[in-house]
Amino acid sequence: DDNALGVALKENGVPVWATVSPAARHSLELSQTALMEWKRGTACTQGVRIQPADLDWMNYIGVQDSQTWVRLAILQTSRCLDEGRSEEAWQWLNALFRFSRHCSNPGPMIDRLVGTSIHYRASRAAIDWAVHESATTDLIEAALTDLRGMFRLTVQNSVILKSDYLATTR
């Protein structure tokens, strides 16, 4: 129920698990298998959807398609924080940051914008995670190291320009 997920996350950041509706909780529970597979995919170095030479303007990632994964990951983070599992909560946010990079790679400008939007949502959620009482200094330092390493996953702007050029000249 993506509508229930959207209502649960109408504000940026991580919602307090106690305020998450039963419908959103149920959607999260039903999505566990798919969410675990999504998370496994984010561990890849590069998420390549379509090669630049094969892009067509109709292949752009829809913002709504990726938002479901964002919502599920943030709800999972909320549940982990509520249960005192701060390290696991960070793993979900880590996957979300990686997903933002994968969405940008190697697609055209619209894909980069979608990735930027996801990065923003992950950043807001990471702030809530870092100030949570269960987040230790060691966990926060490890998260910062993870984030610095993720910058290597960002493709060069020339790849984005090439993708846009190839998609629009077909």
KAPE-V296443 format. One record per residue. N is the residue number from 1. RES is the residue in three letters. PSI is psi in radians with two decimals (* if undefined). Layout:
n=N res=RES psi=PSI
n=N res=RES psi=PSI
This chain:
n=1 res=ASP psi=1.51
n=2 res=ASP psi=-0.50
n=3 res=ASN psi=-0.77
n=4 res=ALA psi=-0.66
n=5 res=LEU psi=-0.73
n=6 res=GLY psi=-0.71
n=7 res=VAL psi=-0.70
n=8 res=ALA psi=-0.51
n=9 res=LEU psi=0.54
n=10 res=LYS psi=-0.44
n=11 res=GLU psi=2.66
n=12 res=ASN psi=2.74
n=13 res=GLY psi=-2.88
n=14 res=VAL psi=2.17
n=15 res=PRO psi=2.72
n=16 res=VAL psi=2.20
n=17 res=TRP psi=-0.62
n=18 res=ALA psi=-0.41
n=19 res=THR psi=-0.07
n=20 res=VAL psi=2.30
n=21 res=SER psi=2.70
n=22 res=PRO psi=-0.63
n=23 res=ALA psi=-0.73
n=24 res=ALA psi=-0.69
n=25 res=ARG psi=-0.76
n=26 res=HIS psi=-0.74
n=27 res=SER psi=-0.73
n=28 res=LEU psi=-0.75
n=29 res=GLU psi=-0.76
n=30 res=LEU psi=-0.40
n=31 res=SER psi=0.06
n=32 res=GLN psi=-0.79
n=33 res=THR psi=-0.84
n=34 res=ALA psi=-0.68
n=35 res=LEU psi=-0.68
n=36 res=MET psi=-0.67
n=37 res=GLU psi=-0.70
n=38 res=TRP psi=-0.81
n=39 res=LYS psi=-0.71
n=40 res=ARG psi=-0.69
n=41 res=GLY psi=-0.55
n=42 res=THR psi=-0.29
n=43 res=ALA psi=-0.23
n=44 res=CYS psi=2.65
n=45 res=THR psi=-0.71
n=46 res=GLN psi=2.28
n=47 res=GLY psi=1.84
n=48 res=VAL psi=2.05
n=49 res=ARG psi=-0.95
n=50 res=ILE psi=2.40
n=51 res=GLN psi=2.55
n=52 res=PRO psi=-0.69
n=53 res=ALA psi=-0.36
n=54 res=ASP psi=0.03
n=55 res=LEU psi=2.55
n=56 res=ASP psi=2.68
n=57 res=TRP psi=-0.41
n=58 res=MET psi=-0.10
n=59 res=ASN psi=0.03
n=60 res=TYR psi=2.49
n=61 res=ILE psi=2.28
n=62 res=GLY psi=2.37
n=63 res=VAL psi=-0.74
n=64 res=GLN psi=-0.61
n=65 res=ASP psi=-0.72
n=66 res=SER psi=-0.40
n=67 res=GLN psi=-0.53
n=68 res=THR psi=-0.77
n=69 res=TRP psi=-0.70
n=70 res=VAL psi=-0.84
n=71 res=ARG psi=-0.77
n=72 res=LEU psi=-0.75
n=73 res=ALA psi=-0.68
n=74 res=ILE psi=-0.69
n=75 res=LEU psi=-0.68
n=76 res=GLN psi=-0.70
n=77 res=THR psi=-0.78
n=78 res=SER psi=-0.77
n=79 res=ARG psi=-0.76
n=80 res=CYS psi=-0.75
n=81 res=LEU psi=-0.74
n=82 res=ASP psi=-0.57
n=83 res=GLU psi=0.11
n=84 res=GLY psi=0.32
n=85 res=ARG psi=1.21
n=86 res=SER psi=-0.66
n=87 res=GLU psi=-0.74
n=88 res=GLU psi=-0.64
n=89 res=ALA psi=-0.74
n=90 res=TRP psi=-0.66
n=91 res=GLN psi=-0.66
n=92 res=TRP psi=-0.70
n=93 res=LEU psi=-0.67
n=94 res=ASN psi=-0.80
n=95 res=ALA psi=-0.66
n=96 res=LEU psi=-0.73
n=97 res=PHE psi=-0.75
n=98 res=ARG psi=-0.70
n=99 res=PHE psi=-0.66
n=100 res=SER psi=-0.64
n=101 res=ARG psi=-0.73
n=102 res=HIS psi=-0.64
n=103 res=CYS psi=-0.47
n=104 res=SER psi=-0.09
n=105 res=ASN psi=2.16
n=106 res=PRO psi=0.61
n=107 res=GLY psi=-3.13
n=108 res=PRO psi=-3.03
n=109 res=MET psi=-0.67
n=110 res=ILE psi=-0.64
n=111 res=ASP psi=-0.67
n=112 res=ARG psi=-0.68
n=113 res=LEU psi=-0.69
n=114 res=VAL psi=-0.79
n=115 res=GLY psi=-0.68
n=116 res=THR psi=-0.71
n=117 res=SER psi=-0.75
n=118 res=ILE psi=-0.69
n=119 res=HIS psi=-0.72
n=120 res=TYR psi=-0.82
n=121 res=ARG psi=-0.74
n=122 res=ALA psi=-0.68
n=123 res=SER psi=-0.77
n=124 res=ARG psi=-0.75
n=125 res=ALA psi=-0.63
n=126 res=ALA psi=-0.59
n=127 res=ILE psi=-0.81
n=128 res=ASP psi=-0.68
n=129 res=TRP psi=-0.79
n=130 res=ALA psi=-0.53
n=131 res=VAL psi=-0.05
n=132 res=HIS psi=2.53
n=133 res=GLU psi=-0.40
n=134 res=SER psi=-0.13
n=135 res=ALA psi=2.03
n=136 res=THR psi=2.88
n=137 res=THR psi=-0.72
n=138 res=ASP psi=-0.72
n=139 res=LEU psi=-0.72
n=140 res=ILE psi=-0.73
n=141 res=GLU psi=-0.72
n=142 res=ALA psi=-0.66
n=143 res=ALA psi=-0.73
n=144 res=LEU psi=-0.68
n=145 res=THR psi=-0.77
n=146 res=ASP psi=-0.80
n=147 res=LEU psi=-0.72
n=148 res=ARG psi=-0.67
n=149 res=GLY psi=-0.47
n=150 res=MET psi=-0.37
n=151 res=PHE psi=-0.42
n=152 res=ARG psi=-0.32
n=153 res=LEU psi=-0.14
n=154 res=THR psi=2.18
n=155 res=VAL psi=2.79
n=156 res=GLN psi=2.66
n=157 res=ASN psi=-0.51
n=158 res=SER psi=-0.55
n=159 res=VAL psi=-0.71
n=160 res=ILE psi=-0.78
n=161 res=LEU psi=-0.72
n=162 res=LYS psi=-0.78
n=163 res=SER psi=-0.78
n=164 res=ASP psi=-0.77
n=165 res=TYR psi=-0.84
n=166 res=LEU psi=-0.65
n=167 res=ALA psi=-0.61
n=168 res=THR psi=-0.24
n=169 res=THR psi=0.03
n=170 res=ARG psi=*
